[in-house]
Amino acid sequence: MLTTKSHITKIVLGISGLLIGFGFTDPERETKVRVAPESEVLISGTTNVNEFTCTYNLEELELPIRLAYDDKAEQIQFKNAQLKLANDCFDCGGKAINKDFRELLRTEDYPQVELKLLYVDPPQPDNQKIGVGMEIKIAGVSRIYRTKLYCEQQGNICVDGTIPLKLTDFGLEPPRKVLGMIKVHDEIKVQVALRLNEI
């Protein structure tokens, strides 16, 4: 059962395992985690004829990640806990679809997707889903999302969850291909499967 602030902290580490913190000022607390190789971050979506999945290359994140946070308030609040994901590091399964994906995200002008952890709610008894506040920036447009992620700690830290987004929320027009016969649907999903160790 996850009820203490120590356990809350370990859960938060999992959720924010992708969020590299640089430039923290006067943090209340600080810790480090290491991302296991089997972790995954995916962006998936559908068209009127098929599905697509783009996988992010997490190799660089196997190094220790430093996190700073303040757990004195009712919510655990993070300071500048952000990660910039290079659009070019997403692999959608082929050169053509990779090119389409980068064009969709307006990579030439905005080469990165930015994720920022804002806060985490304390867990409730007998409930392994916790509320999370995140700011996501795509193509220069920021949106704040409140979602719930499933968290589990058995030796290492495991986090699984999906955040649904709409391309139009970021000023992006779902593209059409092959003379307009293939259309990408507006909703995409960011899927996270993290396996981390506190060090």
VEXFIKOL-993974 format. One record per residue (C-alpha): residue in three letters; z, y, x. Coordinates in steps of 0.05 Angstrom, whole numbers, plus 32768, in hexadecimal, padded with zeros to 4 digits. Last residue first. Layout:
N
AlaZYX
...
***
This chain:
199
Ile7F7380658193
Glu7F68805B8148
Asn7F338027813B
Leu7EF98031810C
Arg7ECB800B80DD
Leu7EA2803980B1
Ala7E7280298078
Val7E57806A805C
Gln7E1F80728029
Val7DFF80B6801C
Lys7DD780B07FDC
Ile7D9880D37FC4
Glu7D8980F07F7F
Asp7D4981187F74
His7D1980DD7F6F
Val7CE080D97FA2
Lys7C9C80DA7F80
Ile7C6180AC7F8F
Met7C2280BB7F66
Gly7C1F81047F7C
Leu7BDD80FD7FA1
Val7BFA80C77FCE
Lys7C3E80E77FD8
Arg7C6E81137FB0
Pro7CAB81347FCE
Pro7CEE81427FAD
Glu7CF4818E7FB5
Leu7D2E81A37FE1
Gly7D5981E07FCF
Phe7D9981BB7FE3
Asp7DAF81AB7F9C
Thr7D6681977F90
Leu7D70815B7FBE
Lys7DA781407F92
Leu7DE3811D7FB1
Pro7E0A80DD7FA3
Ile7E4380CD7FD4
Thr7E4E80837FE1
Gly7E8C80627FFE
Asp7EAA80328030
Val7EE1803D8062
Cys7F028009808F
Ile7F38801980C2
Asn7F4D7FE480F5
Gly7F857FB180F0
Gln7F7F7FAD80A5
Gln7F777FF38089
Glu7F4E7FFE804A
Cys7F2D803B802C
Tyr7EFD80437FF1
Leu7EE280897FEB
Lys7EE880BB7FB3
Thr7EC080FB7FAB
Arg7EC581467FAA
Tyr7E8781677FC3
Ile7E7A81AC7FE0
Arg7E3281C37FEA
Ser7E1381E78024
Val7DC981FA802B
Gly7DA882028070
Ala7D7981C78067
Ile7DB5819A8058
Lys7DFE81AD805D
Ile7E3581808040
Glu7E7B81998034
Met7EAE81638025
Gly7EEC815C7FFA
Val7F0981157FF6
Gly7F3080F27FBF
Ile7F4C80AE7FD0
Lys7F3980677FBA
Gln7F6980307FD0
Asn7F9380347F91
Asp7FD3800C7F8B
Pro7FFE804B7F95
Gln7FD5808C7F97
Pro7FB680A57FD7
Pro7FC380EC7FF0
Asp7F8781197FE6
Val7F5881278020
Tyr7F3F816A8036
Leu7F0381918052
Leu7ED9815F8079
Lys7E99817F8091
Leu7E55815E8094
Glu7E17818080B1
Val7DD0816580AC
Gln7DA9817B80E8
Pro7D64819580FE
Tyr7D6181CF80CC
Asp7D2081F780D8
Glu7CF481BE80F3
Thr7D1E818B80CE
Arg7D0C81A48089
Leu7D33816A806A
Leu7CF581518046
Glu7CCC81588086
Arg7CFD812D80AB
Phe7CFA80F78075
Asp7CAE80F98072
Lys7CAB80F080BE
Asn7CDB80B680BB
Ile7CB280998082
Ala7C73809A80AD
Lys7C94808280ED
Gly7CB6804680CD
Gly7CF8802A80B4
Cys7D1F8067809C
Asp7D40807480DF
Phe7D6D80B280DF
Cys7D7980CE8125
Asp7D448104811E
Asn7D6D812580E7
Ala7DA48133811A
Leu7DE8812980FA
Lys7E1881638106
Leu7E60814F80FC
Gln7E9A817980E4
Ala7EE5817D80E5
Asn7EED81C980EC
Lys7F3581C680D5
Phe7F48818D80A6
Gln7F788190806B
Ile7FA481568055
Gln7FB38168800D
Glu7FF981787FF3
Ala800281A38030
Lys802381908072
Asp7FED81608088
Asp7FC5818F80B4
Tyr7F8B817080D9
Ala7F698167811C
Leu7F3A812E812D
Arg7F1D81188171
Ile7EE880E28172
Pro7EE880AD81AA
Leu7EA2809781BE
Glu7E7F8066818F
Leu7E6280A4816C
Glu7E2780A7819B
Glu7E0E80648182
Leu7E0F80798139
Asn7DC48079812D
Tyr7DBD808D80E3
Thr7D9B805E80B3
Cys7D6780768080
Thr7D5E804B8042
Phe7D22804C8013
Glu7D1480317FCD
Asn7CD380227FA8
Val7C9F80377F75
Asn7CBA80747F4E
Thr7CE080877F8D
Thr7D2680767FA2
Gly7D5C808E7FD1
Ser7D88807B800B
Ile7DAD80A08042
Leu7DD48070806D
Val7E108074809B
Glu7E26803280BB
Ser7E60801580E3
Glu7E547FD28107
Pro7E5A7FF3814C
Ala7EA380088140
Val7EB280528140
Arg7EED8066816D
Val7F2680928153
Lys7F4F80CB8170
Thr7F8B80F48159
Glu7FA2813B814E
Arg7FD7815D8125
Glu7FEA81A48111
Pro7FAA81BE8132
Asp7FAF82028156
Thr7F6482118158
Phe7F3181D88155
Gly7EF181E6817A
Phe7ED181A28172
Gly7EDF816E813D
Ile7EAF81348135
Leu7EA9811D80ED
Leu7E8E80D780EA
Gly7ED280B680EA
Ser7EE880E780B4
Ile7EF280B4807E
Gly7F11808380AE
Leu7F3F80B480CE
Val7F5580CB808A
Ile7F6D8085807A
Lys7F97808480BA
Thr7FB580C880A8
Ile7FC780B08062
His7FEA80748081
Ser801580A280AC
Lys801F80D08071
Thr803D8095804B
Thr80238075800C
Leu7FEC8044801C
Met800080008000
***
